[in-house]
Amino acid sequence: MAFLIKPKNIQEAYFSISLFAILSVFSCKKDSQPESVGFNTLMKEQFTKDISLAIAFLDSIPGNKDQSKEYFLKSRRYFKKIEPILSSLDLENYGFLNQPNIVKVEEDDLMDKKFKKPSGYQVLEEEIFADQIDFNTVEKHAHLVSNRLNLIKTNISFNHLRTYHFLWLFRKSIIRIALTGITGFDSPVLENSIEESKIVYQSLKTYLSLFKDTFKNEQLYGQWNSEIEATIAGLKGDFNTFDRYTFIKKHTHKQLQLWNQTVEDWNVSFPFELAFKNDATSLFSSNTFNIAYFSDRNSGETTPEKIALGEKLFYDPKLSSDKKISCATCHQPDKAFTDGQKIRAGITRNSPTLLYAALQKGFFYDKRAGSLEGQIISVVENKNEFHTDLQTLEDEIKKDSTYISEFAKSYPTRTITNAEIRNAIASYIRSLVLFNSKFDRNINDLEASITQSEINGFNLFNGKAKCATCHFAPVFNGTVPPDYRESEIELIGVPEKNDTINTKISKDLGRFYVYKTPQRKHFFKTSTVRNISKTTPYMHNGVYNALEEVMNFYNHGGGTGIGIDQEYQTLPPDSLHLTDQEMKDIISFMNSLEDTIYEL
């Protein structure tokens, strides 16, 4: 059967011919495919077909102003189809193509700073669907994205892939959908995340079909197909009303279980673990994360002996010069390892919780330390905290025979130095990843006590309120899933005082103090909202005493909404239009994240 396509102009005629050529070539290849071809080759053919169509639609945008939105959406569709592969095989280029419309600042030292203007699909979305369209800018970004896709198409390699690579990328895509896909993280204007998640799942189904004969248990392959079809069918409704809680509980966790069954069925072993443990079956569990992935590479294995020793050191005031201050002075267990004060005397910022501190890639509010061990150095040397030095700290420990014995058990092949002392304390902090809150117990089907208000709050947090575009589940901090390579810093415009009339931004310049980069004034690390019911007051300066005040601040659009105008504010300045009940539901959800803290 032949179809006659009548083009409206030369550009559309060219596009129609190009599209037909791409489809024809790949259709012929598929039909003549020899049975002996490996999954690498088949995956590459599917990937090349999809990326070629993504490029073809982008290349049709210049000269077709009236159809630019349509072509963008079609190109974006094929980009989502290649996302599972691209985000694993070429993470840097994937990051370029899917970055937010915010200037990226890279700071290696005082003399080496890079400023990168964003491009990619998110930028194109904001430009094409703006109230006033600058088509020259649209064309510029369409060319940039197309060029990058062509570069990927030419250079990407599938030759090294092993079965475990496929399993990793398959699982990572499932996790990405749950933690960023359905939150609107990469579709800020159109909020098209639910529909796009369907596309990704359909792509996963296509790639999984290449491994049909690998399944020893045919029923398991059938279960996968049934589950993916059910998931696609469940991805319905508009962005604001979608039930993310049920989706994760019913589908994501089931798929993690099926994934583990597949690993066993295929008899696959992994050379190491990434951020997620290889046997994780839940996103909200103490067995979800590989703590070593987040740790300093010289930290070594975290053992029960190190944790117990670190706990003792944590509570020991002998480590400070006046023998009165311990780590627990500012980080008290009954206050979720905070101190309940706005800002402690002599300290410049509010004391953050240490719960889940291990699951970060930057420490202190300004990220000036790269590890827990590094953070401890600053505490030891700060004149308003321990007010001592590393050598004195080491000498103090060596005077105590009990410590000498316990260090020998914890570090049998090493002598006592400040490095072991800091590592022991860090090991204790790394053990404070509990995941035993009411919310965790319910989403893991360990109990059925969660309220509808708390479920609504979780769905709002991850949807309409856009909280989860900065506070990513399941840790609800700023370390970005699913790769967890970076903990984000944000400028949200926190005021100096709790005043909405004569507002002034906090005097604390945050990240600016580290490298003196003007574009990083007032930037602070995104903290976890887990155990937020116990960590009042809030923000780096403790300006808000109640969660209702925090919610009002965000609902108004952050600093911009209360009269603080900052060029580089990363928080969208528009009102969220949350009702009083919706804000109450979000607070109810956040309160459900309170852990039970046991003595270790």
Buried (B, 14 or more C-beta within 10 A) or exposed (E): EEEEEEEEEEBBEBBBEBBEEBBEBBEEEEEEEEEEEEBBBBBBBBBBBBBBBBBBBBBBBBBBEEBBBEBBBBBBBBBBBBBBBBBBBBEEBBBBBBBBBBEEBEBEEEEEBEEEEBBBBBBBBBBBBEEEBEBEBBBBBBBBBBEBBBEBBEEBEBEEBEBBBBBBBBBBBBBBBBBBBBBBBBBBBBBBBBBBBBBBBBBBBBBBEBBEEBBEEEEBBEBBEEBBEEBBEBBEEEBEEBBBBEBBBBBBBBBBBBBBBBBEBBEBEBEEBBBBBBEBBBBBBEEBBBBBBBBBEEBBEBEEBBBBBBBBBBEBBBBBBEEEBBBBBBBBBEBBBBBBBBBBEEBBBBBBBBBBBBBBBBBBBBBBBEBBBBBBBBBBBBEEBBBBBBEBBBEBBBEEEEBEEBBEEBBEEEEBBBBBBBBBBBBBBBBBBBBBBBBBBBBBEEEEEBBEBBBBBBBBBBBBBBBBBBBBBBBBBBBBBBBBEBBBBBBBBBBBEBEBEEBEBBEBBBBBBBBEBEBBBBBBBBBBBBBBBBBBBBBBBBBBEEBEBBBBBBBBBBBBBBBBEBEBBBBBBEEBEBEEEBBBBBBBBBBBBBBEBEEE
